[in-house]
């Protein structure tokens, strides 16, 4: 299953149709060929003021970076534990 990528401008204009022009989500979904689930997510994301949205995106990016770093450090720790156990066994 492949998912389409839409430009941010397209998403913003689509949200404006729903929020400002008051078109129903089902109608916009059928007309544009975008799932209703995606439209609701876009409304949630793009209905915020731009500074708040940019701050949230920055926090999300930082969270993703920290999770990736935690995963890498945890893997390194596990490798070092196994190596220490191996060399402790060898030295006996």
Secondary structure as the mmCIF struct_conf table of DSSP 4:
data_model
#
loop_
_struct_conf.conf_type_id
_struct_conf.id
_struct_conf.beg_label_comp_id
_struct_conf.beg_label_asym_id
_struct_conf.beg_label_seq_id
_struct_conf.end_label_comp_id
_struct_conf.end_label_asym_id
_struct_conf.end_label_seq_id
HELX_RH_AL_P HELX_RH_AL_P1 UNK A 8 UNK A 19
TURN_TY1_P TURN_TY1_P1 UNK A 20 UNK A 20
BEND BEND1 UNK A 21 UNK A 21
HELX_RH_AL_P HELX_RH_AL_P2 UNK A 25 UNK A 32
TURN_TY1_P TURN_TY1_P2 UNK A 33 UNK A 33
HELX_RH_AL_P HELX_RH_AL_P3 UNK A 36 UNK A 46
TURN_TY1_P TURN_TY1_P3 UNK A 47 UNK A 47
BEND BEND2 UNK A 48 UNK A 48
HELX_RH_AL_P HELX_RH_AL_P4 UNK A 50 UNK A 90
TURN_TY1_P TURN_TY1_P4 UNK A 91 UNK A 91
#
